[in-house]
């Protein structure tokens, strides 16, 4: 069933009794050409683009829980392409172009809203850095506008411009950035993949990877063994655990990143705003809740929950930037498991095991990368060649030291990425 204005009218007039499930719930077949482990945004996008772009439809996505229940539903929903590092900048530019057309591709409303992002700066040095970043964005066809203090004040009058420690000097405005409904992105890609013949198998945990003579041949799951020609591991914060089943130790640490939402309020925050000195970012959802986050909890964990000191730290930054937030009641918080690479940039590559492919290390950039990640992963698995925007995301850079995305190799520093 395709969504359309006519279909909505028809169903509304007939009691909404004709809607069909968005995707099937099949039992796994004995063999697939491709198995994707992980039914989050990246895994579902990979399956979707394998079918759409390469005609590979004998594909299964194996998800140990339910669609939308992992990291793809545990983030602050920000979509942007305002990266400044060579390699990252090109990749996220490509991903944003896919964001702008994907709802038509999979015929589902992901509530993508290009409301614009403003990155604030608080010193002359930060202004220079953002000017360079903006110039790089413009040079590859993206949009960037450098605002002075009054330009920011006109758009964001509710901020504290006179804060003693970090006065606001201006901001870098990225009009095409914005937000999307996080779980709707997963549902849309699941729907689009299913429409093209992909099997989406929920509550199917992968418990082992079968390798014979250096080649992957299948997986052991909670629903029995399944054979495959190629296997893609797309499991975000669980990447180290799934790779260990194949005898691999990845250059990945898993950390908790918390996010928060307030009670519903009248529209007051029209853009996404990031605080350059406090690592605080905020937007307002379509339901009216203020959605915000900040730093990692800074300890390795596989638990999707955070600690209270970081809650206090994030709220302090929010109060410093925009004191009015203190009047809102926080409804809930949640934690996502972040797969953090040493240089703060992801990995999309084949492994030393024939037929085994890896997609991980997204650090702070996972949600906004969903379309680009899936497209590039699908291209690699289908053709054996790296997709140009993801050319630098090779696993070997951590072994050789060549091609590191951040020369300091000090992790996913928000000021660099």
C-alpha positions in Angstrom: 0.0 0.0 0.0 1.3 3.4 -1.0 0.6 6.5 1.1 -1.1 9.4 -0.7 -3.6 12.1 0.0 -6.3 10.0 -1.7 -5.5 7.0 0.4 -5.6 9.0 3.6 -9.0 10.4 2.6 -10.3 7.0 1.6 -9.2 5.4 4.9 -10.6 8.3 6.9 -14.0 7.8 5.3 -14.0 4.0 5.8 -13.1 3.9 9.5 -9.3 3.4 8.9 -9.9 -0.3 8.6 -8.0 -0.9 5.4 -4.4 0.0 6.5 -1.9 -2.8 6.1 1.3 -3.5 8.0 4.3 -1.4 6.9 6.4 -4.5 6.5 6.0 -8.3 6.6 7.1 -10.5 9.5 8.6 -13.5 7.7 10.4 -16.5 9.1 14.0 -16.6 8.0 14.9 -18.6 4.9 17.7 -21.1 5.0 20.0 -18.9 2.7 20.3 -15.3 1.7 22.7 -13.6 -0.7 23.3 -10.9 1.9 22.6 -10.8 5.6 22.7 -7.5 7.5 23.2 -7.8 11.3 21.5 -4.9 12.9 18.0 -3.4 12.2 18.8 0.2 13.1 18.9 3.1 10.6 22.3 2.1 9.1 21.4 -1.6 8.7 18.0 -0.9 7.2 19.4 1.8 4.9 22.0 -0.7 3.7 19.4 -3.3 2.8 17.2 -0.6 1.1 20.0 0.7 -1.1 21.1 -2.9 -1.9 17.7 -3.5 -3.3 17.0 -0.1 -4.8 20.4 0.7 -6.3 21.9 -2.7 -7.1 18.9 -5.0 -7.5 20.0 -7.3 -4.7 16.8 -8.4 -3.0 17.6 -11.8 -1.5 18.6 -9.9 1.7 17.7 -10.4 5.4 18.0 -7.8 8.1 18.4 -9.5 11.5 17.4 -7.4 14.5 17.6 -8.9 18.0 14.9 -6.5 19.3 12.3 -4.5 17.5 12.7 -2.0 14.7 13.3 1.5 16.2 14.3 0.2 19.6 18.0 0.7 19.4 20.3 3.8 18.9 18.2 5.0 16.0 15.4 5.8 18.5 17.8 7.1 21.1 19.3 10.3 19.8 18.6 14.0 19.4 17.4 13.7 15.8 19.8 16.3 14.3 20.6 16.2 10.5 23.4 18.3 9.2 26.3 18.5 6.8 28.5 21.2 8.4 31.7 19.1 9.0 35.1 20.6 8.4 37.5 17.7 8.1 38.5 16.4 4.6 36.7 13.1 4.1 34.0 13.7 6.7 32.9 16.9 4.9 32.3 15.2 1.6 30.6 12.2 3.1 28.0 14.2 5.1 27.4 16.4 2.2 26.4 13.3 0.2 24.3 12.1 3.1 22.3 15.3 3.4 21.4 15.2 -0.3 20.0 11.7 0.3 18.0 13.0 3.3 16.3 15.6 1.0 14.8 12.9 -1.2 14.5 9.8 0.9 10.9 10.2 2.0 9.8 10.1 -1.6 12.1 7.1 -2.1 10.5 4.9 0.6 7.0 6.6 0.6 6.9 7.4 4.3 6.9 10.6 6.3 10.1 10.7 8.3 9.2 14.3 9.4 12.5 15.7 8.0 12.5 19.4 8.8 15.2 21.6 7.4 14.8 24.3 10.0 18.5 25.3 10.0 21.3 24.9 12.5 23.3 27.6 14.2 26.6 26.8 15.7 27.5 29.6 18.1 31.1 30.8 18.6 32.5 32.6 21.6 36.0 33.9 20.7 37.9 35.3 17.8 39.6 31.9 17.4 36.3 30.1 17.1 35.1 32.7 14.6 38.1 32.0 12.4 37.6 28.3 12.7 33.9 28.5 11.7 34.8 30.8 8.8 37.2 28.2 7.5 34.6 25.5 8.0 31.9 27.6 6.2 34.2 28.2 3.3 34.8 24.4 2.9 31.1 23.7 3.1 30.4 26.3 0.4 33.3 25.1 -1.8 31.6 21.7 -2.2 28.1 23.1 -2.8 26.6 23.2 0.6 25.3 26.2 2.4 26.9 28.3 5.2 26.3 31.8 6.4 28.6 33.5 9.0 26.5 35.6 11.4 27.7 38.3 13.7 26.3 38.8 17.1 23.4 40.9 16.0 22.6 38.5 13.2 22.3 35.7 15.7 20.3 37.9 18.1 17.8 38.5 15.4 17.2 34.8 14.9 17.7 33.6 18.5 16.6 36.4 20.9 16.1 34.1 23.9 19.9 33.4 24.4 22.0 35.1 27.1 24.4 37.3 25.1 26.0 38.9 28.1 27.1 35.8 30.0 30.4 36.7 31.7 32.5 33.7 30.8 31.5 32.9 27.3 29.8 35.8 25.6 28.3 35.1 22.2 30.3 36.5 19.3 28.2 35.1 16.5 27.4 31.8 14.8 27.7 29.7 11.6 24.3 29.2 10.1 23.6 26.0 8.1 20.1 26.5 6.6 19.7 23.0 5.1 20.4 21.4 8.4 17.6 20.4 10.8 15.9 17.4 12.4 13.9 14.3 11.6 11.7 11.9 13.5 14.3 9.3 14.6 12.2 6.1 14.7 10.2 7.1 11.6 13.5 7.1 9.7 13.9 3.4 10.7 10.3 2.6 9.9 10.6 4.3 6.5 13.7 2.4 5.5 12.1 -0.8 6.8 9.0 -0.2 4.7 11.1 0.7 1.6 13.3 -2.4 1.9 10.3 -4.7 2.5 8.5 -3.3 -0.6 11.5 -4.4 -2.6 11.6 -7.9 -1.2 14.0 -7.7 1.7 13.1 -9.8 4.7 13.1 -7.9 8.0 13.3 -10.4 10.9 12.8 -9.0 14.4 13.6 -10.7 17.7 16.3 -12.7 15.9 19.6 -12.4 17.8 22.8 -13.4 16.1 24.7 -15.7 18.4 27.6 -16.8 16.2 29.3 -16.3 12.9 30.2 -19.3 10.8 33.5 -19.1 8.9 35.0 -21.8 6.7 38.4 -21.6 5.1 38.6 -17.8 5.7 35.2 -17.1 4.2 31.9 -16.3 6.0 29.2 -18.8 5.2 26.4 -17.9 7.6 25.3 -17.1 11.2 23.9 -18.8 14.2 20.8 -17.1 15.5 18.1 -17.5 18.1 15.9 -18.7 15.2 18.4 -21.2 14.0 21.3 -21.2 11.5 21.1 -19.1 8.4 23.5 -19.4 5.4 24.6 -16.4 3.4 27.0 -15.3 0.7 27.9 -11.9 2.3 27.5 -10.6 5.8 27.4 -7.0 7.0 27.9 -6.1 10.7 26.0 -2.9 11.3 25.5 -3.0 15.1 26.6 0.5 16.3 27.6 0.3 20.0 27.5 -3.5 19.9 30.0 -3.7 17.1 32.9 -4.9 19.3 30.7 -7.8 20.5 29.5 -8.9 17.1 32.9 -8.6 15.6 34.3 -10.8 18.4 32.1 -13.6 17.1 34.3 -13.6 14.0 37.5 -13.4 16.1 38.1 -9.7 15.5 39.1 -7.0 18.0 38.0 -3.6 16.8 39.5 -0.2 17.5 36.2 0.8 19.1 35.0 1.8 22.6 31.3 1.9 23.6 30.2 4.9 25.6 26.8 6.2 26.8 25.4 9.5 25.4 22.4 10.8 27.1 19.6 12.9 25.7 16.7 14.7 27.3 13.2 16.1 26.5 11.0 18.5 28.4 7.3 18.8 28.6 5.5 20.1 25.5 5.7 23.9 25.0 4.4 26.4 22.5 6.9 26.8 19.6 9.8 28.9 20.8 13.0 27.3 19.4 12.7 27.4 15.6 16.2 26.1 14.8 18.8 23.7 16.1 21.2 25.6 18.3 24.6 24.3 19.5 26.7 25.9 22.2 30.3 26.1 21.2 31.8 26.3 24.7 29.4 24.1 26.7 28.8 21.3 24.2 25.1 21.7 24.5 22.6 21.3 21.6 18.9 21.9 21.5 15.9 21.9 19.2 12.1 21.7 19.7 10.2 18.6 18.5 6.9 18.7 16.6 5.2 17.7 19.9 6.6 20.8 21.6 9.2 19.2 23.8 12.7 20.7 24.0 15.1 18.0 22.9 18.7 18.5 24.1 22.0 16.7 24.9 25.7 17.3 25.6 28.8 15.3 26.4 29.3 11.6 26.6 29.2 10.1 30.1 33.0 9.3 29.6 33.1 5.7 30.7 32.8 2.6 28.7 29.5 0.8 29.0 27.0 -1.3 27.1 24.1 0.0 29.3 21.6 2.3 27.6 21.3 4.5 30.6 23.5 7.3 32.0 24.7 8.9 35.2 23.2 11.8 37.2 26.4 14.0 37.2 26.2 14.3 33.4 22.6 15.2 33.7 23.6 18.1 35.9 26.4 19.0 33.6 24.2 19.2 30.5 21.5 21.2 32.3 24.1 23.6 33.6 25.2 24.3 30.1 21.6 24.8 28.9 20.9 27.2 31.7 24.1 29.2 30.9 23.2 29.5 27.3 19.4 30.1 27.6 18.2 30.7 31.2 14.5 30.4 30.1 15.0 26.6 29.9 14.9 26.5 33.7 11.2 27.1 33.6 10.6 23.8 31.7 10.1 20.5 33.4 12.2 17.7 32.1 10.0 14.7 31.3 12.6 12.0 30.6 16.1 11.1 29.6 17.6 8.1 27.7 20.9 6.8 26.7 22.3 5.6 23.4 25.4 3.4 23.1 28.0 5.2 21.0 30.7 3.3 19.1 33.6 5.6 19.5 36.6 5.3 17.2 40.1 6.7 18.1 40.0 9.4 15.4 36.4 10.3 15.8 35.4 9.1 12.3 33.6 5.9 11.1 34.6 2.7 9.5 32.9 1.3 6.3 35.1 -1.4 4.9 35.6 -5.1 4.1 37.5 -7.2 6.6 40.3 -9.8 6.3 37.5 -12.4 6.3 36.1 -13.0 2.8 32.5 -11.8 2.6 32.5 -10.0 5.9 31.9 -6.3 5.9 32.0 -3.8 8.7 30.1 -0.5 9.4 30.8 1.1 12.8 32.6 3.9 14.7 30.0 6.7 14.1 30.7 8.5 17.3 28.6 11.7 17.4 27.6 11.4 13.8 25.4 8.3 13.5 21.9 9.5 13.0 22.7 12.2 10.4 24.8 9.6 8.5 22.0 7.0 8.1 21.3 7.5 4.4 24.9 8.1 3.4 26.1 5.2 5.5 23.6 2.8 4.0 24.3 3.9 0.5 28.1 3.6 0.8 27.8 0.3 2.6 25.5 -1.1 0.0 27.8 0.1 -2.8 30.8 -1.6 -1.2 29.0 -4.9 -0.6 27.5 -5.0 -4.1 30.5 -3.9 -6.1 33.5 -4.6 -4.0 34.6 -1.0 -4.4 34.5 1.8 -1.9 32.0 4.5 -2.6 33.8 7.8 -3.3 32.3 9.9 -0.4 33.3 7.1 2.1 36.7 6.3 0.5 38.6 7.4 3.6 36.6 5.3 6.1 39.0 2.3 5.9 39.7 0.0 8.8 43.4 -0.3 7.9 44.1 3.3 9.0 44.2 2.3 12.6 46.7 -0.4 11.8 49.0 1.6 9.6 48.5 5.1 11.1 48.1 6.4 7.5 44.9 8.2 6.6 43.7 9.0 10.1 40.8 11.5 9.9 42.1 13.4 12.9 45.8 13.7 13.2 45.7 14.1 17.0 43.9 10.7 17.3 42.4 11.9 20.5 38.8 10.7 19.9 35.6 12.2 18.8 36.1 15.8 19.9 33.0 17.8 19.2 35.0 20.9 18.3 36.8 19.1 15.5 33.8 17.3 14.0 
